[in-house]
Amino acid sequence: MTLQFLATKGTATANKKLIQSSIGCSNYTECFEGRLPAFANLSDLTDSKTNDFNSFLLEYNSFNDINAVLINKDTGIEYPIIDNTYGKLFTPAQIGSLKFGFLLRWREVANLIGFGNYDFKIEVSNSITTDIVFTELHKFRLMPFTCENADNTVRITLEKLGYIENGNDYRGFSTGSWTDQIRFYGKLSNAGHNTETDNLLLSNRQLHQIQTQIIDKFSLRIDSVISSDAMRFLKDDLLSNVLTVDDYNRSNITNYKSLKVSLVDIEDPIQHEINGTYTYTINLVEFNQSTLKRNF
């Protein structure tokens, strides 16, 4: 499967110093590798806000074999995904037959292997010829959670139901839905409000207010994203039934935690010529529209 980038809004020129300071990388090469940040807190393994996870779901045919490995890129050692050592390996009874599903808990990885750069690779091969027919690769940089390390990042937790045409099928799970999580360098900001009023025109030509609601708007900016991660996020993750955002920017005036939002639209991306990554701005509204006044 080849993921292609379709459109760009423009280009942004950046120098080495700007790229490093804006996304928090300590090494110039790491900034351009396109590794998504991930965090674990070995001091408190039960804290969900400081311990990340990522989920992987892949459908395959009856004549295919699946091989999944976690690769420590710093040592070159591969760790086969065959049980629940590093998270949760889902069974066919839980997610259906001919599906591979795994929830990777980064606290287990940090505790058993250590922090560093990791690839999660899924290979689909022909069970007869053993030829590799498809490879899916995800790149991460696992770091110890501190407020400083997590600064300039946002984390989105996703609850997925239904199915996507020419994409993943999230139906028939014993858990009811598929839960995923992804962290980007970026920021969640308040984008103002929308006011919606329903009026009834009376016979005397006066407007009678039925109800008025104020809807909070938000802007989610994600930075330095490679095209494959962007397409997965835009064409799968953002279609989730529930999006919950946690913002970790220390400079943010409002502390956004466990904020449920709904997708409005996605602005055209900006491509960074120096490294080929993209910046996206995603417009959202509050999921629970609580500011509502009724006159009945």
N, C-alpha and C positions, 0 to 999 in steps of 0.2 A: 504494500500500500504506500503510495506516494502522496504526501501532503503538499499542496501548492499554495503559495501566497497569491491572493487574487488582486488586491488593490492597495494603493498607498495614497495618503493625502499629500505627503510631501517628504522632504528630507530634513534632517537636523544634523548639523555639523557639531562634533564634540571632540574635545581633546582628552588625553589620557587622564589628567588630573580631574576633570569634570566627571568622567565616567566612574572613576574610582570613588569619588566622594558621594556621588548621587546614589549608588547602589550598595555601598558598604563593603566592597570587595577589598581584601588586603593584598591581592596579587593581580597584576594587570591581566594575566592569562585567564585567571578564574572569572574575571568580569566578562570575558568574551566566550567562555565555554558554554554559556547558556544554562548553567546549573541552577535549579530552583533551590531556594533556601529551605532547610528543615531544621527543627530544633528539638532537643530533648533535655529534660531537667532531671539529672540523676539524684538531686537532693530531695525531690518530691515526685515520685513516679506516678502519683495519683492525680496530679494537677493537669486537667485537660487543656488549660490555657497556655501551658508552657511545654506541653508534650504533643508533637504533631503526629499525624498518621497520613498515609496515602493508600488508596485502594486501586486495584487493577482488575479489570474485567475483560475477558476476551472470549469470543465465540469461535468454534472451529468445527471442522467436518469429521465424520466418523472415520475417515481414512487418514486423519492427521494425528500426530503425537505432539504434546506440549512439554516444553522444557523451560523452566523459569529459574533464574539465578540472580543473586545479589552479589555485585562485584565491588570489592574495595579497590578503587582506582589507585590508591596510594601504595598498596602492597601487591596488587594484581591477584589476590586470592579471591576465588569464587565460592559462594555459599549457596548450595542448591535449596530451592524452596520446595520442600517435600512434606512439611509438617507445620506445626504452630510455633516453632522456635522463635521466629522473628515477627510473629503477629498471629493472624488467623487464616488458615487455608480452608476455603469453603468446600463443602461436599456437594455432589450432584443432588442430594436430597434437599439441600438448602437453596441452591440457585438454578437447578435444572441440569439436564445432561448436556454434554458437548459445550460446556462453559468452564473456563478457568477463572477463578476468583480468589484474590488474596488481599488482605488488609495488612499493610506493613506498619508496624508500630516502631517508631524511631527510638523510643526509650529502650526497647529490647535490643536494637542494633547497637546503640551507644553503650549499653551495659555489657553486652556479650562480646562486641568487636571493638568498638571505639568510635570516636568522631573522625570525620574526614570526608573525602569525596567518594560518592557511590553511584553506580549504574544499576538500574533494575532492568534486566533483559528478559524478554519472553520470546522464545523461538518456536515457530510452528513448522514441523517437518512432515514429509510424506512417510507414512508408517511402513511403506514397502521399499521405497528407494532410499529412504533416510535423507533425501535432499531437503535443504532448508527452503521453505516456500514463503516465509514471512517472518520478519523480525521487528519487534516493538521495543524501543529503548527509551528509558527515562533517566535523566541525569539530576543528581541532587548533591548539595553540599550540606552535610550534617554538622551542626554546631551546638555547643552547650548554650542553653537558654540563659541569656542575661538581657536586661532592658537595653543595654548598649548594642548587643549583637542583633536583637530583634527590631531595633529602631529602623524606620523607613521600610517596614514590611506590613503587608495585610494578609490575613488568612481567611479563606472562604470555605465553609463547610456546606456540603451539598447533599440534599436528599432527592434521589432520583426515582421516578415512577414512570410507567408507560413505556413507549418504544419510539425510537428515532428511525425514520425511513433511511435505509442505507447506512444505518448506524447500530448502536447497541440496543438490545431489548432488555428493559428493566422490569419485565413482568414475571410473575410466577415465583417470586422469592418467598421463602418461608418467613423471612424477617419483614415482609411487606414492602420494603423499599431498599435501594442500594445507597449506602452512605459513603461519601468520598470527602476528601479534603485537599486543598492546594494552597500553597503560600507563594506570594510574589513579592518582589520589591515594588513598593508603591505606596499609595495613600488613599484613605477614604475622607471625603470632605463634604460638608453641608453645602447644598446647591440652591438653597432657598425653599420656596413653598409654592404650591399650586392651590388656588381656591376654586372650588366648584360649588355652584349654587343652583338648586332646582326651584323654579318659580312657576306659579300658575297665574295666567292672565284672567282676571275677573271680568265680569260683564261691564263694569264701570271703567275698564281699561287700566286698572291698577294691578301691579304685580303683587301677588301674595307668596311670600317665601314658604317653601315646603321644607327644605333642608339646606344646610351649608356645611361643607367640610373643608378642612385645611390639610393638605397632603404634603408631608416633608419629602424633599428631593435630595438626592445624594449623587456625588460624582466619585467614581472609583477609577483611580489611575494605576495602571500596572506598567512597570518599566522593564526595559532590557529583556524582552521576551523573544525567544527564538520562534520561528514560524510554526514548527510542529507543536510546541506547547500552546501557542496562541490558537491554532485551529482546533485543538482538542478542547480548550477552554471555551471558545466562542461557539462551537458547533455541537457541543455536548454538555459541558458543565453549566453554562449559562441557561440552558433549557431545563434545568432542574426545577422541581416543584417548589422547593424551599431553598433559599440562599441565606446563609447566616454569616455575617462579616464580623471579624475582629480586627481592629486597627491597632498597630503597635508603635505608631509614630509618637515620640515623646514631645514633639512640638505641636501636636494637635490640641486645639483648645478644648474640644469635647473628647471624652474617653469613650470611644465606640467599642462596646463589647456585646457579643451575642445579638447583634442587630439583624433582624430579619428584613430582607428587602426583596423587591420584585424588579425584573428587567424592564426598562423602557426602550432604550436603543443603544447602539454602539457607534461612536464617532469613527470616522476614517482614521486609520493609524498613521503614526509618524515613523518613518524608517530612519535609523541611524546608519549613515553610510560607513562610518569607521568600523563597525562590527557586524552589520547586517541584522541587528535586533530591532524590535519595534516597541513603541509606547502606545498603549491604548487608553482611551477614556470611555468608560461605560456609565451610562446614566441610569439611575435607579430611583425607585420610590419606596417608601416604607411599606412593609407587608401588612402590618396591623395599623389600619388607618383609624386612629383612636380619636382624633379631633373632629367630632361630628355633632352638629346641632340640628335637632328636628323640632318642628312645630306641630307635632301630632302625637 
